[in-house]
Amino acid sequence: MKWITVILGIALLLTPFLFGYSGTSAALWTCLIIGAIITILGFIQSYKWAAGVGVLTLIAPWILGFSGISAALWSCLILGGLVVILTGYRGFLSGQPNTENIQQRA
């Protein structure tokens, strides 16, 4: 799961450049910052936090006003949705201990 989360974060980092909406500053910086955060959270295996950031990714187009740019909207919805589903399952529903629980016990 670690590498899937990291790949999703990197994909979010690259989407403004791949889909041509890097000229829209709100969409660009949202994808860069949230993509970097998801990538870092994937590396440290903090899946509950990654799921929370994924929810922010889902609502960011409407809050920050770039929902009219279809490429940015769908990038956030698809990648954010995948992050929420995958990391949310791993962090909240799988029953497997993650590094957050291990670090608290030590």
N, C-alpha and C positions, 0 to 999 in steps of 0.2 A: 504494500500500500504506500510505502514511503516514496517509491519512485513514480508511482502513478500521480500522487499529489504534486511532486516536484515537476513532472512533465506538464500537468495542467497549469501550474503556476507559470512555467516558462512559455507555454502556449499563449496564456493571457498577456504576458509581456510582449510577445511578438505580433499579436493580432493587429495593433494599429498600423504597423508597417506592412503587413502582408495583405490587409484588406483596404488600405488606403484612407484611413481616417486619422492619420497622424497630424493633420492640419487643424483638427478640432481639439483645443487644449484640454477641455474637461474630459473628453473621452480618452485622450492620450494619457494624461496623468493618472486618471483612474485606473486604467489597465496596467500602467507601469508600476504604480505603487501597490495596488492590490495583488498583481501578479508576483511582485517581489516578496510581499508578505506571505502569500500562499506557498511560494517556493521555500522560504525560510522555515515556515511551519511544517512543511513536508520533510525537510531535512532533520528537524528536531522531533519529528513524529508527534506533534501536538494536534491531534485530529479534531478534538472538540473545538479548539480555537479556529482551526481551518474551516470547519463547518460554519462557524459564526461569520467568518470573513466571506465565505461563499454566499451567505444570505445577504450580506452587504453588497456583494457583486450583483446579485439578482435585482436589488432595488436601486442601485446607483444610477442607471440611465434616467429614471424618472426624477430622482432627487436632484441630480446635478444637471438635468436638462438636455441630455443628448439622446433621448429616446427617438427623436426624429431621424437619426442617422441609423439606417437599418443594419448596416454591418456592425456598428458598435453595439447596438441593442442586442442583436442575435449572438454576438461573441460573448457578451456578458451573461446573457440568459443561458446559453448552452454550456459554456465553461463553468459559470457559477453554479448552475444546476448539477453538473457532474461532481463538482467539489462538494456541494451540500450532500448529495446522495451517497457518494463513496466515503467521504470522511465522516459524515454523520453516522452512517452505519457502523463504521469502524470505531468511532469514538464513543457512541452512545448505546448501540444495540448489539454489538458482536459478543460481548461478554469476555473478550480478551483484554488482559491488562495492557495499557499503553505506557509510554515513558512518563506521563504525568503522574500516574499512580505509583510507579516504581520509584521516582524521585522523591515523592512524599514519604515513602516508607523508610528511606535511607537516612 
